[in-house]
Amino acid sequence: MNSHTRREIFTRFKAANPHPTTELAYGSPFELLIAVILSAQATDKGVNLATRKLFPKANTPEKILALGEAGLREFIKSIGLYKTKAKNILATCAMLIEHYGGEVPRTREQLEKLPGVGRKTANVMLNTAFGEPTIAVDTHIFRVSNRTGIARGKTVLEVEQKLLKCVPEEFRHDAHHWLILHGRYVCVARKPKCPACIINDLCEYEDKTPFL
């Protein structure tokens, strides 16, 4: 795919959704961090249902630590892997208090040291909470990037690095959100909704679903 086509793709995404953002509900960088940790192998909708009850009771590291593991589990037990996530969240809260004054750090290196935080979560925080032009590649973005031809790669890191190189700078900050929403609602895994796709004519996918 050439640079002109990529620019046109993101121009269309921006025209259709000028101010994209995460579908996770949050009111602070800390709330977003907890929501993203919970979102691993879970839906944003499911996470929001849990945090809607959790955050009014505990939305700081100190308050979540005060819940204890059993207390936190009660709020998040509807989410997959909740036992492991509860342990990671409590350990992260303790680390935030001990090393960062209870605030979420703003560097990738510091974020990735937090329990339950990998490269993808760090990228989400850097982009959505702190406004950096990073691209967190999840399963949706990995699929869309490879399927459309925007940025093909065999690993998540390879796709991320290619996207950072090939997405025009003016679109880089919002590219993560456009791609994930496109993968979530249009370019879905089993039967992509090609007839409804705004980049159908630019996409290089060979097995497009036909128009009726």
LONUBA-25195 format. One record per residue: z, x, y of N, C-alpha, C in turn. Coordinates in steps of 0.05 Angstrom, whole numbers, plus 32768, in hexadecimal, padded with zeros to 4 digits. Each point is the difference from the previous one (the first is absolute). Layout:
! LONUBA-25195
ZXYZXYZXY...
***
This chain:
! LONUBA-25195
800080117FE880007FEF80188000801280197FEF7FF980137FFE8011801880147FF6801680038011801480147FFA80157FFA7FE780107FE67FFB80047FF87FE8800F800A7FE67FF17FFC80007FE680087FE97FF0801E7FFC8001800F80167FFD801D7FFF800180097FF5801B7FF48009801580087FF7801B7FFB7FE280027FEA7FF67FF67FF97FE4800180147FF07FF08008800A7FE980147FF27FEF801A7FFC8010800A8015800C80197FFD800E7FFD7FF1801B7FE98001800B7FFB7FF0801880027FE27FF97FF67FF97FE980027FE47FF7801C7FF87FF9800E80127FF2801C7FFB7FFA80107FFB801A7FFB80108014800F7FFE80197FF97FE6800E7FE77FF980007FF77FE7800D800D7FE87FF3800380017FE5800B7FE97FF2801F7FFF8002800C80178003801E8002800180088017801380007FFB801A800480168013801B800E7FFE80157FF27FF7801B800C8000800D7FFB7FE57FF6800E7FEB800B7FFC7FE6801C800D7FFD80107FF57FEE801A800C7FFB80097FFA7FE48016800B7FF8800B7FFB7FE680087FE37FFC80007FF67FE880097FE57FFA801E80007FF9800C80187FFF801D80017FFB800E7FF8801A80157FF07FFD80107FF8801780158014800680028009801980148014800780057FFF801E8017800A800980078000801C8007801B800B800080147FEE8007801B80097FF480147FEC7FFE801A80077FF680137FED801180017FE6801A7FFC8002801080007FE87FFA7FE87FEE7FFD7FE9800C7FF97FE87FF07FE580047FF27FED800C800F7FE680057FF4800280147FE8801080158004800480137FEA800B7FF27FE780147FF08003800B7FF27FE97FEB7FED7FF37FF17FF280117FEC7FEE7FF67FEA800F7FF17FF88017800A7FEB800F7FF2800A800B7FE68019800A7FFF800B80097FE780017FE97FEB80077FE9800980017FE87FEE7FE47FF77FF77FEC800780107FE57FF57FFB7FF1800E7FE9800A80167FF77FF3800E7FEA7FFF7FEE7FE77FE77FFC7FF67FFB7FEE7FE9800C7FE480057FFF7FF7801980087FE580077FEE7FF6801680007FE680047FEF7FF4801580108000801B7FF180018016800D7FFE801A800F7FE580037FF47FEB7FF5800C7FE68001801B80007FF28001800C7FE8801980017FF280158011800E7FF88016800C80128011800F800B7FF080187FEE7FF2800F80097FF1801780157FEA7FF97FFC7FF47FE980137FEB7FF7801C800C7FFC800080197FF6801A800D7FFB800C800A801A7FF0800E8011800B800B801980077FEB80147FF57FE87FFE80077FEA8011801D7FF97FFD800B80057FE9801C7FFA7FFA8011801A80057FF480177FF9800F8019800280048009801D7FEB800180108002800C801A80147FF2801380037FE5800080147FF48011801D80087FF9800480097FE7801A80097FF78003801E80037FEB800F7FFA8001801D80007FE5800C80087FFE800A80187FE7800C80098004801C800D8016800D7FF88004801C8009800A800F7FE77FFD801B8000800A800F7FE9801D7FFB7FFA80117FFE8015801C7FFB7FFC80067FE67FF27FF27FEB800980057FE57FF57FF57FFE7FE37FEA800D7FFA7FF67FFE7FE5801280107FED800A801780098013800F7FF080197FF07FFA80087FF0801480187FF07FFD7FFD7FEA7FEB7FE77FF87FFB7FFB7FEC7FEB8006800B7FE47FFC801A7FFD8003800C7FE67FE87FF97FEE7FFE800D7FEA7FE97FFC7FEE7FFE7FE47FF580177FF57FF880007FE57FF57FF87FEC8015800B800480187FFA7FED80167FE3800180087FF4801880017FE4800380087FEE7FF47FEA800780047FE77FF07FF57FEA7FFD7FE2800280157FF380097FFF7FE280027FEA7FF780137FFC801080157FEB7FF880147FE480077FF67FFD80147FEF7FE580097FF97FF97FFD7FE380107FF17FF17FFC7FFE7FE37FE77FF17FF87FF37FF280137FE77FF27FFB7FE8801480018005801880087FEB801480037FFF80137FE87FE980077FF77FFD80137FEA800D801A8005800C800C7FEA800D801A8001801880008014800D7FE8800380147FFE8015801880127FFB800780067FE7801780117FFB7FFB801D800B7FE9800A7FF97FF9801B800A7FFD8000801E7FF47FEB800B7FFC7FFF801D801B7FFE800F80137FF17FF4801B7FFE800C800D801C80027FFE800F7FEA800C801B80017FF2801280157FE67FFF80017FF18010801380077FF8801D80017FE6800580067FF7801B801C8009800980147FFD7FEE801B800980078001801E80057FF180107FEF8000801D80047FF18007801A7FEB7FF180067FF28005801980127FF98018800E7FEA7FFF80127FF98016801580168004800B800A7FEB8014801580027FF48019800D7FE880077FF87FF28017800C7FFA7FFC801D7FF77FE880077FFA7FFA801C80198004801280177FF77FF680198002800F8008801E80027FFE800E7FEA800A801B7FFF7FEF8014800F7FE67FFC7FFF7FEE8014800C7FF17FF780197FFE7FE680057FEF7FF78016800D7FEC8012801B7FFF8000800E7FEF80127FFA7FE27FFB7FF87FF97FE87FFA7FE47FF97FE47FF880087FF18012800C7FE47FF980097FEC800A7FEB7FE97FF280007FEA80087FEE7FF28018800B7FFE80167FF17FF28018800B7FE27FFB80047FF4801180117FE47FFB80097FEC80147FF5800880117FED7FED80137FF57FFC7FFA7FE27FE880077FF77FFA7FFC7FE48013800E7FED800680198007801180117FEF801C7FF37FFE800B7FF78015801A7FF3800080007FE67FF17FEB7FF080057FFE7FE67FF27FFE80037FE27FF080137FF77FFB80037FE38019800C7FF280148009800E801880097FF480137FE87FF97FFA7FE9800C80117FE97FFC7FFB7FF47FE480157FF97FF17FFC7FF47FE57FEF7FE680027FEC7FFF7FEE7FEF7FE97FFF7FE9800180137FFD8016800F7FEB800280147FEC80167FF77FE87FF87FFA7FEB80137FFA7FEC800280177FE9800C7FFA7FEC800480157FF67FE6800C7FFB7FEC7FEE7FF67FE7800A80137FF28013801A7FFF7FF880147FF3801180038010801B8000801A7FFE8001801180187FE97FFA80137FE87FFD7FF57FE97FFA801080027FE5800E800B7FEC7FF180047FE5800C8013800280178016800F7FFD8013800280157FF4800F80187FF280167FFB7FF4800F80167FEC7FEF80107FF17FF07FF17FEB7FF0800D800C7FE7800E800E7FF07FF080097FE5800A801880018012801380117FF98019800280117FFC801380177FF180167FFD7FFF801480147FE58005800C7FEC7FF07FF87FE68000800E7FEE80187FFB8005800E7FEA7FEE80177FFA7FE87FF77FF07FE9800D80037FE77FF77FF37FFE800A7FE380157FF97FF07FFF80077FE47FF57FE97FF07FF880057FE77FF57FEB7FEF800E80017FE580107FEC7FFA800F7FFE7FE77FEE7FF37FEB7FF8800F7FEC7FEE7FF67FEC800F7FF37FE97FFE7FE67FFD800B7FF27FE97FEA7FF87FEE80057FEF7FEC7FEC7FF87FED7FE97FF1800D80067FF080147FEB7FF1800E7FED8013800F800C801280107FF0801280107FF080137FEE800C80097FEA7FF280117FED7FE87FF27FF580037FE77FF87FEA7FF07FF57FEA7FFB801580087FF780187FEC7FFA80157FF180198008800E801680037FF3801880097FEB800A7FEC80077FFF7FE77FED80087FEB7FEA7FEC7FFB80077FE680007FEC7FEC7FFA7FEB7FFD80168008800180187FEE7FFD80177FF0801A8005800B80177FF97FF480198006800A800D801A80147FF3800D800A800B8018800C801C7FFC800F80037FEA800C801A7FFA800780007FE27FEF800D7FF1800480007FE3801180187FF880117FFB7FED801180167FF6800E7FF87FE6800780147FF0800D7FFB7FE6801E7FFC8002800C80098016801D7FFE800380067FF3801B80187FF5800280097FF480187FFF80148017800A80187FFB8000801580157FE4800780097FED80027FED7FE4800680077FF47FEB801280057FE77FF97FF67FE98011800D8001801B801A80058001800E8002801A7FF4801580127FFC80187FF57FF58016800F7FE37FFB800A7FF07FF37FEF7FE57FF9800880007FEB801680117FEC7FFE80027FEB80148008800D801B8013801280008008800C80197FEA8010800D7FED800A7FEF7FEA800F800B7FE97FEE80097FFB7FEB7FF17FE87FF0800580037FE7801180197FF6800380047FE980117FFF8009801D7FEF7FF480117FFF8008801C801C7FFE800D800680138011801B8003800B800A7FE6800D7FEE7FF2800D80097FE8800F800A7FEA7FED7FF880027FE780087FEB7FEC8016800A7FED8008801980028011800C7FEC801B7FF47FFE800C7FF98017801B7FF5800080027FE67FF07FEB7FEF800380017FE57FF37FF17FFF7FE67FF380167FF87FF07FFF7FE780107FF87FE88019800A7FFE80117FFA7FE980037FE17FFD80067FF3801680047FE37FFF7FE67FF17FFA7FEA8008800C7FE77FF27FFB7FF880027FE2800380187FF67FF780057FE480137FF17FEC80198001800580137FF37FED7FFC7FE180017FFC7FF580177FFC7FE380037FE57FF87FF37FEC801180047FE67FFB7FF4800280007FE1800F80137FF5800480027FE480127FEA7FF580127FF6801080137FEC7FF77FF37FE47FFF7FEE7FFB80137FF57FE480037FE27FFD7FFB7FF1801580027FE37FFE7FFD7FF680117FE98004801A80027FF680137FEC801580037FEA80067FE97FF380157FFF7FEC7FF7800E7FE6801380057FEF7FFA80117FE97FEC7FF47FEC80067FE87FF67FF17FF57FEA7FE57FF4800980007FF080147FE87FF380097FFE8000801E7FF68015800C7FFF8003801D7FF07FE9800C80097FF880187FF47FE9800E7FE9800980127FEC800C7FF37FEA800C800E7FF17FED80137FFB7FE77FF87FF27FEE8013800F7FFB801A801B80038000800F7FFC80188007801A800F7FF580167FF68007801A800B7FF080078019800E800880157FF2800680197FF2801B80008004800F7FEB7FF1801A7FFE7FEE80007FE77FF97FE97FF77FF07FFE7FE77FE7801080017FF27FFF80177FE6800E80038003801E80038019800980058005801D8004800C800D7FE8800C7FF07FEF800E80097FE87FED800B7FEB800880167FF37FEF800C7FEB80087FF87FE480107FEC7FFD80087FF67FE57FE87FF47FF27FFB80097FE87FE87FF87FF280037FE57FF180187FF87FFA80047FE77FF1800B7FEA80107FF57FFC8018800B7FEB80127FFE7FE47FF380147FF080057FFF7FE57FF77FEA7FF180107FEF7FF07FF27FE97FF4800E80087FE880127FEE7FFB801380027FE980117FFA7FE87FEF800D7FEA80057FFB7FE77FF17FE67FF38009
***
